[in-house]
Amino acid sequence: MIVLNFAHPFTDEHIRRIEEITGSKVERVVEIPPRLDTQQPLVPQVVDLVDRCGLTPTEWQTLPLLINPPSLNFIAVVLLAELHGRCGYFPHASLGCVPMPGKHAALRAGRGIEPASGARRGEEEEIGAGGGQTRKAT
């Protein structure tokens, strides 16, 4: 699986937990920090951001991808629209960073994009940077 990370860099512990939760080996992590100017049109900037992933049209449509979207919601939405256009579908799994009390930001793995403040039927897990605690969402 290839992880396209449009947010903060992952630690080795994050990668280990991603593999544990997904049951897939992370073959490659592509780090693409989204440094966009919100005063300029977003679509061309997001297209450039996605171009920097370096995937061919065939790879976009055939490789297993896991997306860690940027935290800024309107950039994430434009990014998902661009990814849908390239993949032919919305990526089936994604990650997002969420705060955990007393810890660094944690990764939340779920099916589809989840709001940072809410849960979806208690089906997601949180991946903590320290200890990898898992809990049911409330």
Residue pairs with C-beta under 8 A, 6 or more apart in sequence:
1 22
1 24
1 25
1 26
1 27
1 64
1 65
1 66
2 26
2 27
2 28
2 29
2 30
2 55
2 63
2 64
2 65
2 66
3 10
3 15
3 18
3 26
3 28
3 29
3 30
3 65
3 66
3 67
3 68
3 95
4 30
4 32
4 53
4 65
4 66
4 67
4 68
5 29
5 30
5 31
5 32
5 68
6 32
6 33
6 34
6 49
6 67
6 68
6 69
6 70
6 76
6 79
7 33
7 34
7 68
7 69
7 70
7 71
7 96
7 97
8 97
8 105
9 31
10 18
10 29
10 68
10 107
11 129
13 129
13 130
13 132
14 107
14 127
14 129
15 26
15 29
16 132
17 107
17 109
17 127
17 132
18 26
18 66
18 95
18 107
18 109
18 127
19 25
19 26
20 132
21 109
21 125
21 127
22 66
22 93
22 109
24 64
26 66
30 53
30 54
32 49
32 50
32 52
32 53
34 49
34 70
34 72
34 75
34 79
36 42
36 45
36 46
36 49
36 75
37 45
38 72
42 74
42 75
42 78
43 78
43 82
46 75
46 78
46 79
46 82
47 82
49 79
50 79
50 82
50 83
50 86
55 63
55 86
57 86
60 86
60 87
61 86
61 87
61 88
65 87
65 91
66 91
66 93
66 94
66 95
67 80
67 83
67 91
67 93
67 94
67 95
68 94
68 95
68 96
68 97
68 107
69 76
69 79
69 80
69 94
69 95
69 96
69 113
70 76
70 79
71 96
71 97
71 116
76 113
80 90
80 91
80 113
83 90
83 91
84 90
90 112
92 111
92 112
93 109
93 110
93 111
93 112
94 110
94 112
94 113
94 114
95 107
95 108
95 109
96 107
96 108
96 110
96 113
96 114
96 116
97 105
97 106
97 107
97 108
97 116
98 105
98 106
98 107
98 108
98 116
98 126
99 105
99 106
100 106
100 126
100 128
103 128
103 129
103 130
104 129
104 130
105 129
106 126
106 127
106 128
106 129
107 126
107 127
108 114
108 116
108 124
108 125
108 126
108 127
109 124
109 125
109 127
110 120
110 123
110 124
110 125
111 120
111 123
111 124
112 120
114 120
114 124
119 137
119 138
120 137
122 136
122 137
122 138
123 137
124 137
125 134
125 135
126 133
126 134
126 135
126 137
127 134
